[in-house]
């Protein structure tokens, strides 16, 4: 099993979720208003938390290994055009 973590601008979240659905993602979790420090140098500020300006969304997908190529093909063009990051990791159920 794989875990796919994506961090994208909230403005592009719907496009990303549509791409994941089209690629066959079995489901996902979404956390909005994610702020922090990344390549852009932006840092967490109370203004960002209040307004959401510059905030990102964190999307987590758990899927079978075989689905990863389709998910990669679906999200790569979005990440290249709009920016964002995506990482995979092996995942195993705890219980």
Backbone as numpy.savetxt, mean C-alpha at the origin, in Angstrom:
# Nx Ny Nz CAx CAy CAz Cx Cy Cz
2.78 -18.42 2.09 1.94 -17.24 2.09 2.83 -16.00 2.09
2.37 -14.96 1.42 3.10 -13.71 1.32 2.31 -12.58 1.97
3.05 -11.61 2.49 2.45 -10.37 2.98 2.97 -9.26 2.08
2.07 -8.49 1.54 2.41 -7.37 0.68 2.01 -6.09 1.41
2.98 -5.21 1.66 2.74 -3.92 2.30 2.93 -2.83 1.27
1.93 -1.98 1.11 2.01 -0.87 0.17 1.74 0.42 0.92
2.56 1.44 0.65 2.35 2.77 1.20 2.20 3.70 0.00
1.03 4.32 -0.11 0.73 5.20 -1.24 0.04 6.46 -0.73
0.05 7.48 -1.55 -0.69 8.69 -1.22 -2.17 8.36 -1.12
-2.84 8.94 -0.14 -4.28 8.70 -0.01 -5.03 9.11 -1.27
-4.51 10.08 -2.01 -5.18 10.51 -3.24 -5.26 9.39 -4.26
-4.31 8.45 -4.21 -4.26 7.37 -5.20 -4.79 6.06 -4.65
-5.34 6.07 -3.45 -5.76 4.83 -2.79 -6.81 4.08 -3.60
-7.82 4.76 -4.09 -8.89 4.06 -4.83 -8.35 3.38 -6.08
-7.43 4.04 -6.78 -6.83 3.43 -7.97 -6.07 2.16 -7.59
-5.36 2.22 -6.47 -4.61 1.05 -6.02 -5.55 -0.09 -5.65
-6.60 0.20 -4.92 -7.54 -0.85 -4.51 -8.23 -1.47 -5.73
-8.56 -0.67 -6.73 -9.14 -1.20 -7.96 -8.16 -2.14 -8.65
-6.88 -1.77 -8.68 -5.86 -2.62 -9.30 -5.70 -3.93 -8.53
-5.71 -3.87 -7.20 -5.61 -5.09 -6.39 -6.80 -6.00 -6.63
-8.00 -5.43 -6.68 -9.19 -6.23 -6.94 -9.12 -6.90 -8.30
-8.71 -6.13 -9.33 -8.63 -6.67 -10.68 -7.60 -7.78 -10.78
-6.54 -7.72 -9.96 -5.48 -8.73 -9.99 -5.84 -9.97 -9.17
-6.95 -9.91 -8.45 -7.39 -11.09 -7.71 -7.00 -11.13 -6.25
-6.66 -9.98 -5.67 -6.32 -9.98 -4.24 -7.49 -10.54 -3.44
-7.22 -11.47 -2.52 -8.31 -12.07 -1.75 -8.91 -11.13 -0.71
-8.25 -10.04 -0.44 -8.71 -9.06 0.54 -7.55 -8.20 0.95
-7.81 -7.19 1.75 -6.75 -6.29 2.19 -7.23 -5.51 3.39
-6.28 -4.95 4.11 -6.56 -4.04 5.21 -6.00 -2.68 4.82
-6.72 -1.62 5.18 -6.31 -0.26 4.82 -6.25 0.59 6.07
-5.14 1.26 6.25 -4.99 2.23 7.33 -4.73 3.58 6.68
-5.63 4.51 6.93 -5.52 5.85 6.34 -4.77 6.79 7.27
-4.38 7.93 6.73 -3.71 9.00 7.48 -2.40 8.54 8.09
-1.64 7.78 7.31 -0.31 7.33 7.74 0.67 8.45 7.39
1.38 8.93 8.38 2.38 9.96 8.13 3.72 9.48 8.66
4.76 10.13 8.25 6.09 9.75 8.71 7.13 10.47 7.90
8.30 9.92 7.87 9.40 10.51 7.12 9.86 9.51 6.08
9.91 9.95 4.85 10.35 9.08 3.76 11.27 9.83 2.83
11.30 9.41 1.59 12.17 10.03 0.60 11.88 11.52 0.41
10.61 11.90 0.59 10.26 13.31 0.38 10.78 14.20 1.51
11.17 13.58 2.63 11.68 14.35 3.76 10.59 14.87 4.67
9.32 14.70 4.28 8.22 15.17 5.13 8.24 14.42 6.45
7.89 15.13 7.49 7.84 14.53 8.82 6.44 14.65 9.38
6.16 13.84 10.37 4.85 13.90 11.02 4.67 15.26 11.66
3.53 15.83 11.44 3.19 17.08 12.11 1.72 17.04 12.48
1.34 17.81 13.46 -0.06 17.83 13.85 -0.94 18.34 12.72
-0.41 19.24 11.91 -1.17 19.74 10.77 -1.50 18.63 9.79
-0.56 17.74 9.55 -0.80 16.62 8.64 -1.85 15.70 9.22
-1.78 15.44 10.51 -2.73 14.53 11.14 -4.13 15.12 11.11
-4.25 16.43 11.28 -5.56 17.08 11.31 -6.15 17.19 9.92
-5.36 17.67 8.97 -5.89 17.94 7.64 -5.80 16.74 6.71
-4.87 15.83 7.00 -4.63 14.72 6.08 -3.78 15.12 4.90
-3.42 16.41 4.80 -2.60 16.89 3.70 -1.25 16.20 3.72
-0.91 15.54 2.65 0.36 14.84 2.57 0.34 13.47 3.20
-0.82 13.03 3.69 -0.90 11.74 4.35 -0.93 10.61 3.34
-0.52 9.47 3.80 -0.50 8.27 2.99 -1.48 7.25 3.53
-1.62 6.17 2.79 -2.41 5.03 3.23 -1.50 3.81 3.22
-1.68 2.93 4.18 -0.93 1.68 4.28 -1.92 0.56 3.96
-1.61 -0.21 2.94 -2.46 -1.32 2.52 -1.69 -2.61 2.74
-2.32 -3.58 3.40 -1.70 -4.88 3.65 -2.53 -5.95 2.97
-1.85 -6.81 2.21 -2.50 -7.92 1.52 -1.79 -9.21 1.92
-2.54 -10.23 2.31 -1.99 -11.56 2.51 -2.49 -12.42 1.36
-1.58 -13.15 0.71 -1.98 -13.94 -0.45 -1.05 -15.14 -0.62
-1.48 -16.06 -1.46 -0.64 -17.19 -1.82 0.52 -16.70 -2.68
1.64 -17.43 -2.61 2.83 -17.05 -3.37 2.54 -16.87 -4.85
1.70 -17.71 -5.41 1.43 -17.69 -6.84 0.72 -16.44 -7.33
0.09 -15.71 -6.43 -0.64 -14.51 -6.83 0.27 -13.28 -6.91
1.45 -13.37 -6.34 2.34 -12.21 -6.30 2.69 -11.64 -7.67
2.98 -12.45 -8.69 3.28 -11.86 -10.01 2.14 -11.01 -10.56
0.90 -11.45 -10.38 -0.25 -10.68 -10.88 -0.41 -9.38 -10.09
-0.21 -9.44 -8.78 -0.31 -8.24 -7.96 0.79 -7.25 -8.32
2.00 -7.77 -8.52 3.13 -6.91 -8.91 2.83 -6.21 -10.24
2.35 -6.98 -11.21 2.04 -6.39 -12.53 0.94 -5.34 -12.42
0.01 -5.51 -11.50 -1.10 -4.57 -11.36 -0.68 -3.27 -10.68
0.18 -3.36 -9.67 0.50 -2.16 -8.89 1.76 -1.44 -9.38
2.64 -2.13 -10.06 3.90 -1.50 -10.48 3.69 -0.24 -11.32
2.80 -0.25 -12.32 2.62 0.99 -13.10 2.11 2.15 -12.23
1.26 1.87 -11.26 0.76 2.93 -10.38 1.88 3.50 -9.51
2.70 2.61 -8.97 3.80 3.07 -8.12 4.82 3.87 -8.92
5.08 3.45 -10.14 6.03 4.17 -10.98 5.50 5.55 -11.36
4.21 5.65 -11.59 3.63 6.93 -12.02 3.34 7.87 -10.85
2.70 7.35 -9.80 2.27 8.18 -8.68 3.24 8.18 -7.51
4.12 7.20 -7.46 5.02 7.06 -6.32 4.42 6.13 -5.28
5.20 5.86 -4.27 4.80 4.92 -3.23 5.81 3.81 -3.13
5.60 2.95 -2.16 6.51 1.82 -1.98 5.70 0.55 -1.76
6.32 -0.57 -2.07 5.70 -1.88 -1.85 6.80 -2.87 -1.47
6.51 -3.66 -0.44 7.44 -4.68 0.02 6.69 -5.98 0.27
7.38 -7.08 0.07 6.80 -8.38 0.37 7.62 -9.06 1.46
6.97 -9.97 2.15 7.64 -10.76 3.19 6.90 -12.08 3.31
7.63 -13.09 3.71 7.00 -14.37 4.01 6.10 -14.18 5.22
4.96 -14.84 5.21 4.02 -14.74 6.33 3.50 -16.13 6.67
3.29 -16.36 7.93 2.73 -17.62 8.41 1.73 -17.31 9.51
0.64 -18.05 9.54 -0.34 -17.82 10.61 0.30 -18.08 11.99
-0.03 -17.26 12.94 0.48 -17.41 14.29 -0.20 -18.58 14.99
-1.48 -18.72 14.74 -2.27 -19.78 15.40 -2.86 -20.69 14.37
